[in-house]
């Protein structure tokens, strides 16, 4: 999965959780609370939407404040999964 695909899915997940937002408001440096007005309930809804979209589990203790942090966490999880899947396939 490319970085662009991840970003697009993250944008879609945030919009699902906070439908009043427009995709143009969601950039890599967007801060969930400061820029989007997301409170703790919104952040939990965003994480749940992202977990469903990517079929991953993000630990609650992860401090995620920006879109970039979300994308980075997903890239690490996806790359780890892809590496493990490739190792099992051999």
VOMARSE-172559 format. One line per 8 residues: their letters; for each residue x, y, z of N, C-alpha, C, O. Coordinates in steps of 0.05 Angstrom, whole numbers, always signed. Each point is the difference from the previous one (the first is absolute). Layout:
% residues N
A	X/Y/Z/X/Y/Z/X/Y/Z/X/Y/Z | ...
This chain:
% residues 90
XXXXXXXX	+17/-23/+0/-17/+23/+0/+18/+25/+0/+19/+2/+16 | -25/+16/-34/+16/+25/-1/-8/+20/+21/-21/-2/+12 | +39/+21/-8/-6/+21/+20/-25/+16/-9/-16/+7/+17 | +13/-2/-42/-23/+15/-10/-26/-15/+6/-20/+12/+7 | +21/-39/-11/-24/-16/+6/-7/+1/+30/-23/+1/+8 | +44/-2/+9/-4/+1/+28/-13/+27/+8/-19/+2/+15 | +31/+20/-26/-10/+27/+6/-30/+2/-8/-16/+11/+15 | +9/-20/-38/-27/+2/-10/-19/-16/+18/-22/+10/+7
XXXXXXXX	+30/-34/+2/-16/-16/+18/-3/+14/+27/-21/-1/+12 | +42/+13/-3/-1/+15/+26/-19/+23/-3/-17/+4/+18 | +19/+11/-40/-19/+22/-4/-29/-10/+1/-17/+12/+13 | +12/-34/-28/-27/-11/+0/-9/-9/+27/-24/+4/+7 | +42/-15/+9/-7/-9/+27/-7/+24/+18/-19/-1/+15 | +34/+22/-18/-5/+24/+17/-27/+12/-8/-15/+9/+17 | +10/-8/-43/-26/+11/-9/-23/-18/+9/-22/+11/+7 | +26/-37/-7/-21/-18/+11/-6/+6/+29/-23/+0/+9
XXXXXXXX	+44/+5/+6/-3/+5/+29/-10/+28/+6/-14/+5/+19 | +21/+14/-37/-8/+28/+4/-11/+11/-27/+14/+14/-14 | -39/-21/+8/-11/+6/-27/-2/+29/-7/-4/+7/-23 | +8/+11/+43/-2/+28/-6/+25/+11/-14/+1/+23/-9 | +19/-40/+8/+26/+8/-12/+1/-4/-30/-15/-17/-11 | +32/+32/-2/+5/-3/-28/+29/-12/-3/+17/+7/+15 | -13/-23/-35/+26/-13/-5/+22/+20/-2/+23/-5/+7 | -29/+29/-18/+21/+20/-4/+11/+10/+27/+21/+12/+1
XXXXXXXX	-36/-16/+21/+9/+9/+26/+20/-19/+13/+13/+6/+20 | -10/-30/-32/+16/-21/+12/+26/-4/-16/+0/-12/-21 | +21/+23/+32/+27/-1/-12/+18/-15/+20/-8/-6/+22 | +32/+0/-31/+19/-15/+18/+6/+15/+26/+3/-13/+21 | -2/+40/-22/+7/+15/+24/-25/+8/+16/+2/+16/+19 | -25/-26/-27/-25/+7/+14/+0/-12/+28/+5/-24/+4 | -10/+41/+16/-2/-8/+28/-30/-6/+6/-17/+16/-6 | +12/-40/+16/-27/-9/+4/-16/+19/+18/-23/+8/-6
XXXXXXXX	+34/+1/+28/-14/+17/+19/+1/+29/-9/-20/+14/-3 | +44/-4/-2/+4/+29/-6/-12/+8/-27/-12/+21/-2 | +15/-38/-18/-9/+8/-27/-28/-10/-6/-16/+13/-14 | +9/-37/+24/-26/-12/-7/-21/+2/+23/-23/-5/-4 | +33/+13/+27/-18/+3/+23/-9/-27/+12/-21/-2/+13 | +37/-19/-18/-7/-27/+10/+4/-2/+30/+22/+6/+10 | -42/-14/+4/+3/-5/+29/+7/-30/+3/+5/-14/-19 | -4/+5/+44/+9/-27/+5/-19/-21/-12/+8/-21/-9
XXXXXXXX	-34/+27/+8/-20/-18/-12/+4/-1/-30/-1/-21/-12 | +6/+44/+0/+6/+1/-29/+25/-15/-7/+0/-15/-19 | +21/+18/+35/+25/-14/-5/-4/-30/+2/+11/-15/-16 | -27/+6/+35/-6/-29/+3/-15/-10/-25/+5/-21/-10 | -25/+37/+1/-15/-7/-24/+18/-1/-24/-3/-18/-17 | +22/+36/+15/+19/+0/-23/+17/-25/+1/+4/-14/-20 | +6/+7/+44/+17/-24/+2/-16/-25/-6/+11/-19/-13 | -36/+18/+21/-16/-24/-5/-5/-2/-31/+2/-22/-11
XXXXXXXX	-7/+45/-2/-4/+0/-29/+25/-9/-14/-1/-15/-20 | +24/+24/+29/+26/-7/-12/+5/-30/+4/+9/-14/-19 | -14/+4/+43/+4/-29/+5/-17/-17/-18/+9/-20/-11 | -34/+29/+7/-18/-15/-18/+10/+2/-29/+0/-20/-15 | +8/+44/+6/+9/+4/-27/+25/-16/-7/+2/-12/-22 | +17/+10/+41/+25/-13/-5/+2/-28/+11/+19/-15/-4 | -39/+7/+19/-1/-26/+14/+25/-4/+18/+14/-20/-2 | -9/+41/+18/+22/+0/+19/-11/+7/+27/-23/+7/+3
XXXXXXXX	+40/-9/+17/-7/+8/+27/+21/+20/+10/+24/-6/+2 | -33/+30/+4/+18/+21/+9/-3/+1/+31/-21/+5/+10 | +43/-10/+4/-1/+1/+30/-10/+27/+10/+8/+21/-10 | -26/-22/+29/-12/+25/+11/+22/+18/+12/-3/+24/+0 | +24/-36/+11/+21/+16/+13/+16/+16/-21/+15/+18/+8 | -18/-24/-34/+14/+16/-20/-10/+29/+1/-24/+5/-1 | +42/+13/+3/-7/+29/+0/+0/+9/-29/+21/+4/-11 | -44/-1/+0/-3/+9/-27/-14/+27/-1/-23/+2/+9
XXXXXXXX	+37/+18/-19/-12/+27/+0/-2/+11/-28/-16/+18/-5 | +31/-29/-15/+0/+11/-27/-6/-22/-20/+3/-23/+6 | -10/+32/-30/-4/-19/-22/+26/-14/-6/+0/-24/-5 | +22/+38/+6/+26/-12/-6/+6/-23/+19/+10/-21/-8 | -16/+25/+34/+4/-21/+20/-17/-25/-6/+9/-22/+3 | -33/+27/-12/-18/-22/-8/+12/-16/-23/+2/-24/+0 | +6/+39/-21/+11/-12/-24/+25/-15/+7/+4/-23/-10 | +14/+34/+26/+25/-13/+8/-6/-26/+15/+12/-21/-5
XXXXXXXX	-32/+21/+23/-6/-24/+16/-11/-22/-19/+7/-23/+3 | -24/+31/-22/-11/-19/-19/+22/-12/-18/+0/-24/-4 | +18/+42/-6/+21/-10/-17/+17/-21/+15/+7/-20/-12 | -1/+25/+37/+16/-19/+16/-15/-26/+3/+12/-22/-3 | -38/+23/+8/-15/-24/+4/-4/-16/-26/+2/-24/-1 | -7/+39/-20/-5/-13/-27/+27/-12/-9/+0/-23/-10 | +21/+37/+12/+26/-10/-9/+9/-24/+17/+10/-19/-11 | -15/+19/+37/+6/-22/+17/-17/-24/-8/+11/-22/-2
XXXXXXXX	-36/+26/-3/-18/-22/-9/+9/-11/-27/+1/-24/-3 | +6/+42/-15/+8/-9/-27/+26/-16/+2/+4/-20/-14 | +15/+29/+31/+25/-14/+3/-5/-27/+12/+12/-20/-8 | -29/+18/+28/-6/-26/+13/-14/-19/-19/+6/-23/-1 | -25/+34/-15/-14/-17/-20/+20/-11/-20/-2/-23/-8 | +20/+40/-1/+20/-9/-20/+18/-21/+12/+7/-20/-14 | +0/+22/+39/+17/-20/+13/-14/-26/+3/+12/-22/-4 | -38/+23/+10/-16/-25/+2/-4/-13/-27/-4/-25/-1
XX	+4/+40/-20/-6/-10/-27/+24/-16/-10/-3/-17/-18 | +27/+22/+28/+24/-13/-10/+3/-28/+11/+20/-13/-7
